[in-house]
């Protein structure tokens, strides 16, 4: 079977790997997730999430997508973490003035948080960006299987597409999981946002020093930290924050810097800009 994705140059990427993996059904989405999710899921959305879970676990046997291999953990960790962002996305939708929104998930990996959110918000167009071609191809397979016409997997690096006129300042919403520091995330996300756009970064609870650095970086990049709210969690779960950054001015053309620099030499540090 050949699975396809798209490069930032618009070319089709293919991953050939013999027959498709065996997809084992693990039953419907759990009642626990439906009750814990901060957004009401329709029956169709619950079916799509359950199918996504099964595709993820099946393809994980062939492609290194996630270290989580238990169906319950996929729901309670990966899905629930993504769905906890839904109320903040809903707030952003209230200010769209009737315009369809474009969102980008930076470093999406196996599709988190963007793909669960694309299921919940079918009227928002999601670009799922990752630098690993096999993951992008997997996301294309999931989007086709689930009939998600609002999902576009994209192969590339944020440092590169942020300097590409086809993507720079195109998006209303940007998001990325807590895989880097706030200054680095801001440098990758803000060049991709239109003025008036908003970025969402889930982070750990204790990030006071990082927030200060993040605000200094945002000042350079045309952004402002709007909030760093505590994300509701169950009593047996770790507390997290959702940092929200608003794009209030144009980002200088020199940002983002070349690949690797935002993480190695983050803005906002004493030694940085």
HELIX and SHEET records of a PDB file:
HELIX    1   1 UNK A   31  UNK A   36  1                                   6    
HELIX    2   2 UNK A   43  UNK A   59  1                                  17    
HELIX    3   3 UNK A   71  UNK A   73  1                                   3    
HELIX    4   4 UNK A   74  UNK A   79  3                                   6    
HELIX    5   5 UNK A   80  UNK A   83  1                                   4    
HELIX    6   6 UNK A   86  UNK A   93  1                                   8    
HELIX    7   7 UNK A  114  UNK A  120  1                                   7    
HELIX    8   8 UNK A  133  UNK A  146  1                                  14    
HELIX    9   9 UNK A  158  UNK A  161  1                                   4    
HELIX   10  10 UNK A  182  UNK A  189  1                                   8    
HELIX   11  11 UNK A  190  UNK A  192  5                                   3    
HELIX   12  12 UNK A  208  UNK A  221  1                                  14    
HELIX   13  13 UNK A  261  UNK A  264  1                                   4    
SHEET    1   A 2 UNK A   2  UNK A   6  0                                        
SHEET    2   A 2 UNK A  12  UNK A  16 -1                                        
SHEET    1   B 7 UNK A 151  UNK A 155  0                                        
SHEET    2   B 7 UNK A 125  UNK A 130  1                                        
SHEET    3   B 7 UNK A 102  UNK A 106  1                                        
SHEET    4   B 7 UNK A 171  UNK A 176  1                                        
SHEET    5   B 7 UNK A 193  UNK A 204  1                                        
SHEET    6   B 7 UNK A 240  UNK A 247 -1                                        
SHEET    7   B 7 UNK A 223  UNK A 231 -1                                        
END                                                                             
